[in-house]
Amino acid sequence: MVARGQGPTGRHTRRAVDACGPVPGANAATPPVPGPRRPAAGRATILATLRAASNHGCHRRVTPEAHAPPMIVPPTTPEPLPPAMRPGPVGRPVTRLAAAFAGIAATAAALATGELGAGLLPGAPSPVVAVGRTLIDLQPPGAKEVVVSLFGTADKLALQVLVVAVALLVGAGIGVLGRHRPGAAMAVLGGFVVVGVVAALRDPATSPGLAVGAGLGELAVGAFSLDHLLGLAARRAAAGPGAASMPDWSRRSLLIQGGAIAVGSLVVGSMGRVLLQRQRAATPGGLPSAAVPATLPSGADLAVGGLTPIVVPNDAFYRIDTALLTPNLDRDTWRLRIHGMVDREVTLTYAQLLELPIVEQYVTIACVSNRVGGDLVGNAKWTGVRLRDVLDMAGVKPGATQMVGRSADGWTAGTPTAWVMDPDREPMIAIGMNGAPLPPEHGFPARVIVPGLFGYVSATKWVTELELTTLEAFDAYWVPLGWAKEAPILTQSRIDVPAGGASVRQGPTTIAGVAWAPDRGIARVEVAIDRGDWHATTLSVPISNATWVQWEYPWTATPGKHVVQVRATDRTGVTQTETPTRPDPDGARGWHQVSFTVA
């Protein structure tokens, strides 16, 4: 482009102007100013000017029309980049660590939203519980044995911690994905929420509408938190003089706000879980009295220090089941349905159940997962009604060889009908435990107790159905996972005093423990010290054949390291075998032993 100016001879000459700015010596932005006359530039001057314009970057041909007013082109606004792709100072992208942190905090916020919703709205699912329950239902054979052996009665807590840890790990991956593909990250987050909703719908107590609504709420909170935190991670102080020495306030904002979201999620999630547990509080109410109250005979408890009491308190009683969260049942709306191979189907309310004769008895129950010397066994006083009275109301048909108990959460236990109908034992539907209504974690408002059988084939908690069928027609919950279909409790014994690894004082001491063989009873317990001869112990007075007994043996402790072993013999003459076995498929075998030191 050229602009006209007043030449030294009074004629118009062309002054070259670069397309991107004036050529040195020319100014297209100001009018020509007359100056002192100088000799004509001549052709050589013009060529030199053109060469300068060319060297300055202007390659367009100089024409008379180039002096026309320049066309103004409005500046274009570049399309904004996703937050995680915006450059930071000196052009650095969002780091993987920052993105992962954003994803973890956002996932925590989503989980906390679900937990709070479950606590506030009965019927809304807890995402952690829903996924954990699905994992339990899909577990491979042998998984129960491994988990219980590792964590014992803390198995449910361990599983929920694992679910949360995996969820946060997935959240970290979502955050990293959001660095360059925010749309894909949001899609994965949505899919993650859908998995939780689908898992929640497997629970009969879940409201489908509340499950979907809770999922949308979790997605909204998680997506907003993720977008916000990734935006903070991408924001940096503008680069410029001294930028390297300036503090990175955007990174501090990410840590502060992301940390606040994480801590707030922990508080909100815990609050939701507390509210969720309160929903499961037992309905206040009295416990009816039995016509013949159960009492402990004199001498039933040996009162040895450190020995398990003959009746285990409710809060110390073992708990093994598949429910990560106890079913939320109201005894006023609870129903028990008896159906299948019966003469007539019967459905009982809680009030109708109490119209039957109330009975009370002490019964020792045990979990098949109990290892030799383990504590997954306990004795309690159970109050309720006779199971046979309930079945007689429906009329069991000949050929019904199995009674299937169904829990409110869908769990099943298959009990041989012959075992239930045997007049030598008293199976019952229990509504009370140790003089109080059943605690929620032990089956409120009603559960099945069948003396002599491991719990997985008899002790249906939160029972809502009893179906009469055949052993061949149905496999209960644990049978397809490798456990036996019929599982009487084995004759077993345990040493409580001294504890393994204990230090014992020299001189007179007592070795003591418990032994059980419900519903056969214990005839004899023997101990061997340092693998020597077997010595008979003193037994407590048995409550009944359905309960365990305590035993004790006086011994003069001598200095050194010692090993004590124990074995029991039941009233049918069967003695514990020495050969150890795993708990699966029908209970652990072997002698319990402990090592200790006498100082």
Secondary structure by P-SEA (a helix, b strand, c coil): ccccccccccbbbbbbbcccccccccccccccccccccccccaaaaaaaaaaaaaacccccccccccccbbbbccccccccccccccccccccccaaaaaaaaaaaaaaaaaaaaaaaaaccccccaaaaaaaaaaaacccaaaaaaaaacccaaaaaaaaaaaaaaaaaaaaaaaaacccaaaaaaaaaaaaaaaaaaaaccccccaaaaaaaaaaaaaaaaaaaaaaaaaaacccccccccccccaaaaaaaaaaaaaaaaaaaaaaaaaaaaaaaaacccbbbbbbbcbbbbbcccccccccccccccccccccccccccccccccccccbbbbbbccccbbbbbccccccccbbbbbbbbbbbccccccccccbbbbbbcccaaaaaaaacccccccbbbbbcccbbbbbbcccccccccbbbbbccccccccccccccccbbbbbccccccccccccccbbbbbccccccccccccccccccccccccccccccccccccccbbbbccccccccccccbbbbbccccbbbbbbbcccccccbbbbbbbbbbcccccbbbbbbbbcccccccccccccccccccbbbbbbbbbcc
